[in-house]
Amino acid sequence: QMAEQGDLADIADDALKYETYEQYLDSQISPMDLYYLDDQDLARQLVELGYRGSGETLKREEFEARKKAAEEAKASKLRNAPKKLASAEKDLSHFPFLHNLAEREDLVRNGKLTSIIFLRDKNSKGQEVSGYIDYAHRLKTENFEPYFERKKHLMPKPSDLSYYNWETQHSTSNSTPNFQV
């Protein structure tokens, strides 16, 4: 992995430092080269052919490929940056259910653990509802901070793995990316 980071650094140094291939070539032309040649295009051609410049000169295709790879690596790094856990910095020691959800949040978010939560409770209309919740799917589709801040009550939804309203006898079941129903 260290070699991989070194390669990315080299690509970034050569490619991301310069907006264009011409700027890259110009960086290898000395003031003395321009004094004697008196022609910037000729100086660039000499650098591109490897007659002038420091080290090995990249060809245009190589430069553009490295620039693209460096930009993709940078974008990938941003996309894969660790996300702050919804349970971070919250004291849940007096709330065992939320504490247990918080303990497994990181593993579930990273796909190293799956969890199905069974809940049976009364909804806002006083109706008894129950359901099985795919924790990973809910974490991806919903902001969990209000639950960990105890501002919102975790309840089964008709979109969960299963849902049943005991009063209306309304029942649903759905598959998620993690589980087939």
Disulfide bonds with the S-S distance in Angstrom:
none
